Amino acid sequence: VRLENKIPIHSGILCLESKMITVLGGLVQSLYEEWQISRKYSGFSRSHLKLSQNTDSVGPPPFEKLQVSSHLQGCKPQS
């Protein structure tokens, strides 16, 4: 991702809008390998070791919610 122009920051959090970023693409090899391993072995459990039948599917990593304080709900651009 490339940031365009000035980005407002509120309490250390970038307040982004779609017009402020450009998606360049690509991947970080070490993160990609970790994601592949995590995806491949996500069907494993200690009580029932069984490979997931759908290991070749491509999809995003699981969603991880950003923990933001409730007082930071509205980001307003700085003048």
Secondary structure as UniProt FT lines:
FT   STRAND          2..3
FT   STRAND          9..10
FT   TURN            11..12
FT   STRAND          13..14
FT   HELIX           18..20
FT   STRAND          21..22
FT   HELIX           29..40
FT   TURN            41..43
FT   TURN            55..56
FT   HELIX           70..72
//
